Amino acid sequence: MIAVLLCGCAQFGNYMVPQTMTLRRDWPEAVPRHTEIPGVPFFPQLENQCGPAAMATVLSHSGAAVTPEPLERQIYLPARQGSLQVEMLAAPRRWGRVGYLLAPRYADVLREVAAGNPVIVLEDVSQLFFSQWHYAVLTGFDYRRGDLYLRSGSDPRQVTSFTAFERNWMKSGYWAMVVTAPDRIPVTATESGWIDALIALERGGNRDASIAGYQAALERWPDNLQAAIGLANLYHQRGSMADAAQVLRRTLARHPRSTVAMNNLAQTLSDQGRHAEALLQVDEALKLNGPFESQVLATRQLILSRMQASGGAPATSQ
Amino acid sequence: MISFKKNTCRVLAVSLLVLSFQTARAGMIGTEQAAADAGATSQRGMVMSVLQRADTAAQLQARGIDPAQARERVAAMTDQEVSRLASDMQSAPAGAGMDSGAWLAVVVVAGLIWYFAFRK
């Protein structure tokens, strides 16, 4: 009889708080049972401003000196009286930081906190039939006591249980994100996920941050083509032609059939005044019959016109 | 919305000029372009992206953001995110925290429950 009840309880637990139950069986490897990140700033939120407050907290911790006020202009949406998730992910780029969306799993979130990265979580704090969305920052936990520690609203150290927190957090689909400096890769980041985040950072416009990001990514994943292309492009933009050419040559050693790398190397060589080499390179690119053909042809045209302008006759191309 | 029409007209005019003078651009192939699929990098794809950004920025303006800030917010996002923002603005979760409105609802509901429970 008791066995039946216990089984029933376990089933109920699996239904109500599935991820907490999973932690019981499957605590993430190498993650301590209790930890708290020291020195995480606290910004008590103003009304409806949990987004800016949470973002200021993690941005400051990542080394960008910022308070909630300027963030309000970047994240808060007056008509919705709150902050949208996609804007939370984009905002760090304007401060030279990367916003990275974590996998929707307790294990990943705990792992990031254990590694020293506070995590912004989206939870529904209403216990009633309507939703009350709220961003809080997870800064620590003590699994032996079943407690989590959050910077939340006006509370610098809200203590909540794993189960109660999961009930609120699951309603957002277990949404969680970290904000890190571009050369500090989150411990749970995947190669493709992180590279996408860096490309988005580049779009956001901070060149030095993006260069640092791509450099670190290439150290971690030396075969990643997109990071190499990105790095070379930024060196080129900055005027560091020799650096750009070096990155592209190394890239071609690993990816001999990359049209983009060949095209960009050709352009870089031409920009260095080495038009004859550039022409050879762009012809190699065309031989590949890969994508971006029209752009490669346009690059070739540019190289030829520069050769003629500088008085050298173009080499007869095959 | 007048500002939306104005923005669209501006963007269309610029796009027509761009398309009529250029087929393909020489020079470095960009990181985003290299990573994206063929659809996004076509001329049509690029024009659609510019249009969507203008449209989404206008929608932010309509929801209380000043024009310059709206453009900057959109500029920090990838094409996919801009598209996501456009659809999220209406009804996706907007984190705010506990506010007075929620407490009022709690009081009202509690009052109603008490009223109907004790009326019998």
Contacts between the chains, C-beta under 8 A, distances in Angstrom:
chain1	res1	chain2	res2	distance
A	45	B	97	5.5
A	47	B	97	7.6
A	47	B	99	5.5
A	47	B	100	7.5
A	48	B	96	4.1
A	48	B	97	6.5
A	48	B	99	5.7
A	49	B	96	7.7
A	49	B	97	7.3
A	50	B	95	5.4
A	50	B	96	6.0
A	50	B	97	3.7
A	51	B	95	5.2
A	51	B	96	7.6
A	54	B	95	7.8
A	73	B	69	5.5
A	74	B	69	7.4
A	74	B	72	7.7
A	74	B	73	6.3
A	77	B	60	7.4
A	77	B	63	5.7
A	77	B	64	7.0
A	77	B	65	7.2
A	77	B	89	7.2
A	77	B	94	6.3
A	78	B	63	6.4
A	78	B	64	3.1
A	78	B	65	7.3
A	79	B	62	7.7
A	79	B	63	3.5
A	79	B	64	5.1
A	80	B	63	6.9
A	80	B	89	7.3
A	80	B	94	3.9
A	81	B	94	6.7
A	81	B	96	5.6
A	81	B	99	7.8
A	82	B	93	7.7
A	82	B	94	2.9
A	82	B	95	5.2
A	82	B	96	3.7
A	83	B	94	6.1
A	83	B	95	5.3
A	83	B	96	7.5
A	84	B	85	6.9
A	84	B	88	5.4
A	84	B	89	7.1
A	84	B	92	5.8
A	84	B	93	7.6
A	84	B	94	5.7
A	85	B	88	7.4
A	85	B	92	6.7
A	85	B	93	6.7
A	85	B	95	7.8
A	86	B	77	7.2
A	86	B	81	5.3
A	86	B	84	5.0
A	86	B	85	5.0
A	86	B	88	5.8
A	86	B	92	7.9
A	87	B	73	6.6
A	87	B	85	6.9
A	88	B	95	7.7
A	89	B	81	7.3
A	90	B	73	7.3
A	90	B	76	4.7
A	90	B	77	4.8
A	90	B	81	6.1
A	91	B	76	7.2
A	93	B	76	5.1
A	94	B	72	7.5
A	94	B	76	5.5
A	122	B	93	6.5
A	122	B	95	5.7
A	124	B	93	7.9
A	125	B	97	7.7
A	125	B	98	6.2
A	126	B	102	6.3
A	128	B	105	7.0
A	128	B	106	6.8
A	128	B	109	6.6
A	130	B	102	7.9
A	130	B	105	6.9
A	131	B	93	7.0
A	132	B	96	7.5
A	132	B	97	7.9
A	132	B	98	6.5
A	132	B	99	7.9
A	132	B	102	5.1
A	133	B	93	4.3
A	133	B	94	6.2
A	133	B	95	4.5
A	133	B	96	6.3
A	134	B	95	5.5
A	134	B	96	6.7
A	134	B	97	4.8
A	134	B	98	6.9
A	135	B	95	4.1
A	135	B	97	7.6
A	153	B	97	5.1
A	153	B	98	6.3
A	172	B	93	6.3
A	195	B	35	7.9
A	196	B	35	7.8
A	199	B	31	5.6
A	199	B	32	5.7
A	199	B	35	5.8
A	199	B	78	7.4
A	200	B	77	7.5
A	200	B	78	5.0
A	200	B	81	7.3
A	202	B	31	5.8
A	202	B	32	7.4
A	203	B	32	6.3
A	203	B	75	8.0
A	203	B	76	7.2
A	203	B	77	7.3
A	203	B	78	5.7
A	204	B	75	7.7
A	204	B	76	4.3
A	204	B	77	7.9
A	205	B	75	7.3
A	205	B	76	7.3
A	226	B	31	6.6
A	226	B	34	6.6
A	226	B	35	5.0
A	229	B	29	7.7
A	229	B	31	5.5
A	229	B	34	5.1
A	230	B	31	4.0
A	232	B	28	8.0
A	233	B	28	5.5
A	233	B	30	6.4
A	233	B	31	5.4
A	236	B	28	5.7
A	260	B	29	4.8
A	260	B	34	4.5
A	263	B	28	7.7
A	263	B	29	5.6
A	264	B	28	4.9
A	264	B	29	6.0
A	267	B	26	7.5
A	267	B	27	5.5
A	267	B	28	5.4
A	268	B	28	7.7
A	291	B	38	6.8
A	292	B	29	5.7
A	292	B	41	7.7
A	294	B	23	6.4
A	294	B	24	3.7
A	295	B	24	4.7
A	295	B	25	6.3
A	295	B	26	7.1
A	295	B	29	5.9
A	297	B	24	7.0
A	298	B	23	7.5
A	298	B	24	4.4
A	298	B	25	6.1
A	298	B	26	3.9
A	298	B	27	7.9
A	299	B	26	4.6
A	299	B	27	6.4
A	301	B	26	6.5
A	302	B	26	4.0
A	302	B	27	7.2
